[in-house]
Amino acid sequence: MELSMHHMRRKEIAKITQRRRQILVHSFMYHELHSPMASEEKYYGWCKELLMLQEKYPIESERLPYYEEFTYFTGATDFTIPYYKYPWIEQVALFLLGENS
């Protein structure tokens, strides 16, 4: 039982980084390329899950990548997310759109 709880906790903590990255890429694609990565419903589901996990694991969340970028993130808007800080975001977005020549 202990091992499975530990495994679930690790998976949930890893999900924080995954959701942050997805939201960064989605925000770039939505605002800069006018081609969202996911539907609004799916995007807001990611936001809700991220906020819940960050609240559940506040100490771990602070140690993970992109903590500063998501410190004041509420999920209501992504205008404050500085996706322009990371060149990899544009590369991933173009790859997802099939423009990786």
C-alpha positions as CSV (number, residue, x, y, z in Angstrom):
1,M,0.0,0.0,0.0
2,E,2.8,2.4,0.9
3,L,4.6,1.9,-2.4
4,S,1.5,2.5,-4.5
5,M,0.8,5.7,-2.5
6,H,4.4,6.9,-3.1
7,H,4.1,6.0,-6.8
8,M,0.8,7.9,-7.2
9,R,2.3,10.9,-5.4
10,R,5.3,10.9,-7.7
11,K,3.0,10.7,-10.8
12,E,0.9,13.6,-9.5
13,I,4.0,15.8,-8.9
14,A,5.4,15.0,-12.4
15,K,2.0,16.0,-13.8
16,I,2.6,19.5,-12.5
17,T,5.5,20.0,-14.8
18,Q,3.6,18.3,-17.7
19,R,0.6,20.6,-17.3
20,R,2.8,23.7,-17.0
21,R,4.6,22.8,-20.2
22,Q,1.3,22.1,-22.0
23,I,-0.2,25.4,-20.9
24,L,3.0,27.3,-22.0
25,V,2.8,25.7,-25.5
26,H,-0.9,26.1,-25.8
27,S,-0.7,29.8,-24.8
28,F,1.9,30.4,-27.5
29,M,0.0,28.6,-30.1
30,Y,-3.3,30.3,-29.2
31,H,-1.9,33.9,-29.0
32,E,0.9,33.9,-31.5
33,L,-0.1,31.3,-34.1
34,H,-3.9,31.5,-33.7
35,S,-4.0,27.7,-33.6
36,P,-4.7,26.4,-30.2
37,M,-3.2,23.1,-29.1
38,A,-6.4,21.9,-27.4
39,S,-10.1,22.7,-27.1
40,E,-11.1,25.3,-24.5
41,E,-12.7,22.6,-22.5
42,K,-9.5,20.5,-22.5
43,Y,-7.3,23.5,-21.8
44,Y,-9.4,24.6,-18.8
45,G,-9.3,21.0,-17.5
46,W,-5.5,21.2,-17.6
47,C,-5.6,24.5,-15.7
48,K,-8.0,23.2,-13.1
49,E,-5.8,20.1,-12.6
50,L,-2.6,22.1,-12.4
51,L,-4.1,24.5,-9.8
52,M,-5.3,21.5,-7.7
53,L,-2.0,19.8,-7.8
54,Q,0.0,22.9,-7.0
55,E,-2.3,23.4,-4.0
56,K,-1.9,19.8,-3.0
57,Y,1.9,19.8,-3.3
58,P,3.0,23.4,-2.6
59,I,6.5,22.6,-1.5
60,E,7.2,20.2,-4.4
61,S,5.6,22.7,-6.8
62,E,8.1,25.4,-5.8
63,R,11.0,23.1,-6.7
64,L,9.7,22.2,-10.2
65,P,10.4,24.0,-13.5
66,Y,8.4,27.1,-14.3
67,Y,7.2,27.7,-10.8
68,E,7.8,31.5,-11.1
69,E,5.8,31.6,-14.3
70,F,2.8,30.0,-12.6
71,T,3.0,31.7,-9.2
72,Y,0.1,34.0,-9.9
73,F,-1.7,31.7,-12.4
74,T,-5.4,31.4,-11.7
75,G,-6.5,29.6,-14.9
76,A,-8.9,32.5,-15.7
77,T,-6.5,33.9,-18.3
78,D,-3.1,33.0,-19.7
79,F,-2.1,36.6,-20.8
80,T,0.4,36.7,-17.9
81,I,2.3,33.5,-18.9
82,P,5.7,34.5,-20.3
83,Y,5.9,31.9,-23.0
84,Y,8.2,34.2,-25.0
85,K,11.0,33.5,-22.5
86,Y,11.7,30.0,-23.8
87,P,12.7,29.4,-27.4
88,W,11.8,25.7,-27.1
89,I,8.1,26.6,-26.9
90,E,8.0,27.9,-30.4
91,Q,9.9,24.9,-31.6
92,V,7.4,22.5,-30.0
93,A,4.5,24.5,-31.3
94,L,5.8,24.4,-34.9
95,F,6.6,20.7,-34.6
96,L,3.0,20.1,-33.4
97,L,1.7,22.0,-36.4
98,G,3.9,20.0,-38.7
99,E,6.1,23.0,-39.7
100,N,9.3,21.5,-38.6
101,S,11.4,21.8,-41.8
